[in-house]
Amino acid sequence: MVVLYFTSAEDSNLRGTGFDTGAILQRFRDGGAIVIDTSLRDEGAAGMALSIPGDGHPTAMASELRAAILKNYLEQNMPPVPASGLR
């Protein structure tokens, strides 16, 4: 399992749960998941519009950047799938 992790400005939804983001991500890793940080902090700091104003959902640009991060990770870390085995 691959988990794409991206944070909001503040992980306030976790208050009062007894968990923090780091503990949750570690549980995923302990369970065998691959956690990939797709927070786009540098892009956000550079002024890129990563969320739709007043809505909070990611922009198309943010989705494309996250897809590229996942694609690059898979290309660099996963064995190729033989084309002859696919039908």
VMD Tcl script that builds the backbone (N, CA, C; Angstrom):
set m [mol new atoms 261]
animate dup $m
set s [atomselect $m all]
$s set {name element resname resid chain x y z} {
  {N N MET 1 A 0.842 -1.160 0.000}
  {CA C MET 1 A 0.000 0.000 0.000}
  {C C MET 1 A 0.893 1.231 0.000}
  {N N VAL 2 A 0.495 2.205 -0.791}
  {CA C VAL 2 A 1.188 3.483 -0.831}
  {C C VAL 2 A 0.235 4.541 -0.296}
  {N N VAL 3 A 0.711 5.312 0.667}
  {CA C VAL 3 A -0.072 6.398 1.255}
  {C C VAL 3 A 0.575 7.708 0.837}
  {N N LEU 4 A -0.190 8.549 0.140}
  {CA C LEU 4 A 0.287 9.884 -0.193}
  {C C LEU 4 A -0.119 10.803 0.940}
  {N N TYR 5 A 0.885 11.369 1.587}
  {CA C TYR 5 A 0.632 12.229 2.739}
  {C C TYR 5 A 0.800 13.676 2.332}
  {N N PHE 6 A -0.225 14.469 2.568}
  {CA C PHE 6 A -0.078 15.915 2.435}
  {C C PHE 6 A -0.865 16.561 3.551}
  {N N THR 7 A -0.252 17.563 4.118}
  {CA C THR 7 A -0.789 18.198 5.307}
  {C C THR 7 A -1.495 19.501 4.955}
  {N N SER 8 A -2.424 19.837 5.786}
  {CA C SER 8 A -3.009 21.175 5.688}
  {C C SER 8 A -2.117 22.106 6.494}
  {N N ALA 9 A -2.500 23.363 6.557}
  {CA C ALA 9 A -1.696 24.322 7.310}
  {C C ALA 9 A -1.552 23.890 8.761}
  {N N GLU 10 A -2.557 23.209 9.268}
  {CA C GLU 10 A -2.532 22.769 10.666}
  {C C GLU 10 A -3.328 21.472 10.773}
  {N N ASP 11 A -2.774 20.487 11.456}
  {CA C ASP 11 A -3.475 19.214 11.625}
  {C C ASP 11 A -4.389 19.283 12.838}
  {N N SER 12 A -5.286 20.265 12.847}
  {CA C SER 12 A -6.128 20.496 14.017}
  {C C SER 12 A -7.185 19.417 14.209}
  {N N ASN 13 A -7.483 18.640 13.176}
  {CA C ASN 13 A -8.493 17.593 13.311}
  {C C ASN 13 A -8.066 16.490 14.276}
  {N N LEU 14 A -6.801 16.441 14.630}
  {CA C LEU 14 A -6.297 15.392 15.514}
  {C C LEU 14 A -6.375 15.777 16.989}
  {N N ARG 15 A -6.649 17.015 17.275}
  {CA C ARG 15 A -6.700 17.450 18.674}
  {C C ARG 15 A -7.719 16.630 19.445}
  {N N GLY 16 A -7.323 16.179 20.607}
  {CA C GLY 16 A -8.220 15.433 21.468}
  {C C GLY 16 A -8.320 13.948 21.145}
  {N N THR 17 A -7.581 13.489 20.128}
  {CA C THR 17 A -7.660 12.073 19.761}
  {C C THR 17 A -6.587 11.235 20.443}
  {N N GLY 18 A -5.546 11.890 20.944}
  {CA C GLY 18 A -4.424 11.149 21.510}
  {C C GLY 18 A -3.394 10.762 20.457}
  {N N PHE 19 A -3.619 11.145 19.212}
  {CA C PHE 19 A -2.694 10.850 18.121}
  {C C PHE 19 A -2.140 12.145 17.564}
  {N N ASP 20 A -0.981 12.050 16.945}
  {CA C ASP 20 A -0.485 13.156 16.147}
  {C C ASP 20 A -0.122 12.588 14.782}
  {N N THR 21 A 0.139 13.457 13.843}
  {CA C THR 21 A 0.400 13.035 12.474}
  {C C THR 21 A 1.566 12.054 12.398}
  {N N GLY 22 A 2.638 12.354 13.125}
  {CA C GLY 22 A 3.808 11.487 13.096}
  {C C GLY 22 A 3.497 10.070 13.564}
  {N N ALA 23 A 2.689 9.945 14.617}
  {CA C ALA 23 A 2.333 8.620 15.139}
  {C C ALA 23 A 1.481 7.843 14.138}
  {N N ILE 24 A 0.578 8.524 13.479}
  {CA C ILE 24 A -0.275 7.855 12.495}
  {C C ILE 24 A 0.556 7.383 11.301}
  {N N LEU 25 A 1.436 8.258 10.809}
  {CA C LEU 25 A 2.285 7.868 9.685}
  {C C LEU 25 A 3.193 6.708 10.059}
  {N N GLN 26 A 3.696 6.708 11.294}
  {CA C GLN 26 A 4.547 5.600 11.743}
  {C C GLN 26 A 3.753 4.299 11.798}
  {N N ARG 27 A 2.513 4.350 12.200}
  {CA C ARG 27 A 1.672 3.139 12.215}
  {C C ARG 27 A 1.484 2.587 10.808}
  {N N PHE 28 A 1.297 3.476 9.851}
  {CA C PHE 28 A 1.214 3.022 8.457}
  {C C PHE 28 A 2.504 2.306 8.059}
  {N N ARG 29 A 3.651 2.949 8.360}
  {CA C ARG 29 A 4.948 2.345 8.009}
  {C C ARG 29 A 5.141 1.006 8.719}
  {N N ASP 30 A 4.809 0.961 10.007}
  {CA C ASP 30 A 4.942 -0.285 10.772}
  {C C ASP 30 A 4.086 -1.399 10.172}
  {N N GLY 31 A 2.977 -1.035 9.561}
  {CA C GLY 31 A 2.097 -2.013 8.932}
  {C C GLY 31 A 2.521 -2.378 7.520}
  {N N GLY 32 A 3.641 -1.818 7.053}
  {CA C GLY 32 A 4.158 -2.168 5.741}
  {C C GLY 32 A 3.833 -1.189 4.629}
  {N N ALA 33 A 3.145 -0.118 4.942}
  {CA C ALA 33 A 2.798 0.863 3.912}
  {C C ALA 33 A 4.002 1.732 3.573}
  {N N ILE 34 A 4.012 2.214 2.364}
  {CA C ILE 34 A 5.001 3.190 1.916}
  {C C ILE 34 A 4.328 4.551 2.033}
  {N N VAL 35 A 4.920 5.443 2.815}
  {CA C VAL 35 A 4.358 6.778 3.007}
  {C C VAL 35 A 5.197 7.763 2.210}
  {N N ILE 36 A 4.554 8.464 1.292}
  {CA C ILE 36 A 5.242 9.429 0.442}
  {C C ILE 36 A 4.722 10.821 0.784}
  {N N ASP 37 A 5.641 11.712 1.121}
  {CA C ASP 37 A 5.276 13.088 1.458}
  {C C ASP 37 A 4.987 13.860 0.173}
  {N N THR 38 A 3.749 14.237 -0.004}
  {CA C THR 38 A 3.357 15.047 -1.158}
  {C C THR 38 A 2.777 16.382 -0.686}
  {N N SER 39 A 3.374 16.920 0.370}
  {CA C SER 39 A 2.884 18.173 0.963}
  {C C SER 39 A 3.074 19.381 0.064}
  {N N LEU 40 A 4.050 19.329 -0.828}
  {CA C LEU 40 A 4.340 20.439 -1.743}
  {C C LEU 40 A 4.671 21.720 -0.986}
  {N N ARG 41 A 5.401 21.586 0.111}
  {CA C ARG 41 A 5.762 22.755 0.929}
  {C C ARG 41 A 6.567 23.778 0.145}
  {N N ASP 42 A 7.568 23.297 -0.612}
  {CA C ASP 42 A 8.410 24.225 -1.371}
  {C C ASP 42 A 7.602 24.965 -2.428}
  {N N GLU 43 A 6.711 24.240 -3.099}
  {CA C GLU 43 A 5.885 24.863 -4.124}
  {C C GLU 43 A 4.927 25.890 -3.519}
  {N N GLY 44 A 4.367 25.565 -2.373}
  {CA C GLY 44 A 3.494 26.509 -1.675}
  {C C GLY 44 A 4.253 27.742 -1.232}
  {N N ALA 45 A 5.475 27.535 -0.727}
  {CA C ALA 45 A 6.301 28.653 -0.291}
  {C C ALA 45 A 6.696 29.534 -1.475}
  {N N ALA 46 A 6.766 28.930 -2.656}
  {CA C ALA 46 A 7.124 29.688 -3.858}
  {C C ALA 46 A 5.923 30.440 -4.435}
  {N N GLY 47 A 4.762 30.291 -3.800}
  {CA C GLY 47 A 3.594 31.038 -4.231}
  {C C GLY 47 A 2.669 30.310 -5.188}
  {N N MET 48 A 2.925 29.039 -5.457}
  {CA C MET 48 A 2.030 28.291 -6.343}
  {C C MET 48 A 0.660 28.127 -5.691}
  {N N ALA 49 A -0.380 28.231 -6.480}
  {CA C ALA 49 A -1.743 28.036 -5.983}
  {C C ALA 49 A -2.009 26.534 -5.884}
  {N N LEU 50 A -2.035 26.019 -4.667}
  {CA C LEU 50 A -2.190 24.592 -4.455}
  {C C LEU 50 A -3.583 24.198 -4.007}
  {N N SER 51 A -4.364 25.174 -3.563}
  {CA C SER 51 A -5.746 24.877 -3.186}
  {C C SER 51 A -6.655 25.959 -3.742}
  {N N ILE 52 A -7.881 25.562 -3.979}
  {CA C ILE 52 A -8.864 26.476 -4.547}
  {C C ILE 52 A -9.312 27.440 -3.443}
  {N N PRO 53 A -9.145 28.740 -3.650}
  {CA C PRO 53 A -9.514 29.710 -2.612}
  {C C PRO 53 A -10.987 29.577 -2.205}
  {N N GLY 54 A -11.222 29.575 -0.909}
  {CA C GLY 54 A -12.572 29.484 -0.380}
  {C C GLY 54 A -13.163 28.088 -0.414}
  {N N ASP 55 A -12.455 27.142 -1.004}
  {CA C ASP 55 A -12.953 25.781 -1.168}
  {C C ASP 55 A -12.058 24.779 -0.446}
  {N N GLY 56 A -10.741 24.956 -0.583}
  {CA C GLY 56 A -9.796 24.087 0.099}
  {C C GLY 56 A -9.372 22.857 -0.678}
  {N N HIS 57 A -10.097 22.500 -1.728}
  {CA C HIS 57 A -9.702 21.341 -2.531}
  {C C HIS 57 A -8.451 21.684 -3.338}
  {N N PRO 58 A -7.673 20.652 -3.701}
  {CA C PRO 58 A -6.454 20.926 -4.468}
  {C C PRO 58 A -6.767 21.440 -5.872}
  {N N THR 59 A -5.877 22.284 -6.357}
  {CA C THR 59 A -5.983 22.748 -7.742}
  {C C THR 59 A -5.506 21.631 -8.664}
  {N N ALA 60 A -5.766 21.802 -9.955}
  {CA C ALA 60 A -5.278 20.837 -10.941}
  {C C ALA 60 A -3.759 20.756 -10.885}
  {N N MET 61 A -3.100 21.891 -10.686}
  {CA C MET 61 A -1.634 21.917 -10.610}
  {C C MET 61 A -1.145 21.065 -9.436}
  {N N ALA 62 A -1.769 21.200 -8.282}
  {CA C ALA 62 A -1.369 20.411 -7.114}
  {C C ALA 62 A -1.557 18.924 -7.388}
  {N N SER 63 A -2.659 18.562 -8.016}
  {CA C SER 63 A -2.911 17.150 -8.332}
  {C C SER 63 A -1.877 16.616 -9.314}
  {N N GLU 64 A -1.528 17.418 -10.313}
  {CA C GLU 64 A -0.507 17.003 -11.279}
  {C C GLU 64 A 0.854 16.838 -10.616}
  {N N LEU 65 A 1.210 17.760 -9.722}
  {CA C LEU 65 A 2.494 17.651 -9.018}
  {C C LEU 65 A 2.535 16.406 -8.140}
  {N N ARG 66 A 1.453 16.111 -7.448}
  {CA C ARG 66 A 1.399 14.918 -6.599}
  {C C ARG 66 A 1.466 13.647 -7.438}
  {N N ALA 67 A 0.795 13.651 -8.572}
  {CA C ALA 67 A 0.855 12.493 -9.472}
  {C C ALA 67 A 2.282 12.280 -9.965}
  {N N ALA 68 A 2.986 13.359 -10.271}
  {CA C ALA 68 A 4.374 13.258 -10.731}
  {C C ALA 68 A 5.272 12.698 -9.632}
  {N N ILE 69 A 5.050 13.107 -8.380}
  {CA C ILE 69 A 5.837 12.582 -7.264}
  {C C ILE 69 A 5.618 11.077 -7.146}
  {N N LEU 70 A 4.368 10.629 -7.221}
  {CA C LEU 70 A 4.069 9.199 -7.146}
  {C C LEU 70 A 4.686 8.455 -8.318}
  {N N LYS 71 A 4.523 8.977 -9.525}
  {CA C LYS 71 A 5.089 8.333 -10.715}
  {C C LYS 71 A 6.598 8.184 -10.586}
  {N N ASN 72 A 7.285 9.243 -10.172}
  {CA C ASN 72 A 8.735 9.189 -10.001}
  {C C ASN 72 A 9.129 8.156 -8.955}
  {N N TYR 73 A 8.393 8.110 -7.849}
  {CA C TYR 73 A 8.707 7.128 -6.811}
  {C C TYR 73 A 8.575 5.713 -7.358}
  {N N LEU 74 A 7.474 5.440 -8.037}
  {CA C LEU 74 A 7.241 4.090 -8.569}
  {C C LEU 74 A 8.292 3.714 -9.600}
  {N N GLU 75 A 8.654 4.636 -10.484}
  {CA C GLU 75 A 9.672 4.355 -11.501}
  {C C GLU 75 A 11.028 4.062 -10.871}
  {N N GLN 76 A 11.357 4.728 -9.771}
  {CA C GLN 76 A 12.663 4.570 -9.147}
  {C C GLN 76 A 12.739 3.413 -8.159}
  {N N ASN 77 A 11.590 2.964 -7.621}
  {CA C ASN 77 A 11.629 2.007 -6.515}
  {C C ASN 77 A 10.892 0.697 -6.737}
  {N N MET 78 A 10.161 0.579 -7.810}
  {CA C MET 78 A 9.386 -0.634 -8.024}
  {C C MET 78 A 9.915 -1.388 -9.238}
  {N N PRO 79 A 9.906 -2.711 -9.164}
  {CA C PRO 79 A 10.356 -3.480 -10.326}
  {C C PRO 79 A 9.364 -3.320 -11.475}
  {N N PRO 80 A 9.881 -3.369 -12.697}
  {CA C PRO 80 A 8.973 -3.241 -13.840}
  {C C PRO 80 A 8.040 -4.444 -13.947}
  {N N VAL 81 A 6.864 -4.201 -14.458}
  {CA C VAL 81 A 5.893 -5.276 -14.687}
  {C C VAL 81 A 6.063 -5.737 -16.131}
  {N N PRO 82 A 6.303 -7.040 -16.329}
  {CA C PRO 82 A 6.479 -7.516 -17.714}
  {C C PRO 82 A 5.189 -7.339 -18.518}
  {N N ALA 83 A 5.296 -6.703 -19.673}
  {CA C ALA 83 A 4.142 -6.442 -20.519}
  {C C ALA 83 A 3.494 -7.736 -21.005}
  {N N SER 84 A 4.280 -8.795 -21.165}
  {CA C SER 84 A 3.732 -10.049 -21.685}
  {C C SER 84 A 2.759 -10.702 -20.697}
  {N N GLY 85 A 2.854 -10.346 -19.418}
  {CA C GLY 85 A 1.985 -10.929 -18.411}
  {C C GLY 85 A 0.647 -10.234 -18.287}
  {N N LEU 86 A 0.476 -9.132 -18.992}
  {CA C LEU 86 A -0.768 -8.366 -18.901}
  {C C LEU 86 A -1.678 -8.701 -20.076}
  {N N ARG 87 A -2.936 -8.812 -19.817}
  {CA C ARG 87 A -3.915 -9.056 -20.899}
  {C C ARG 87 A -5.121 -8.188 -20.676}
}
mol reanalyze $m
mol bondsrecalc $m
mol representation Tube
mol addrep $m
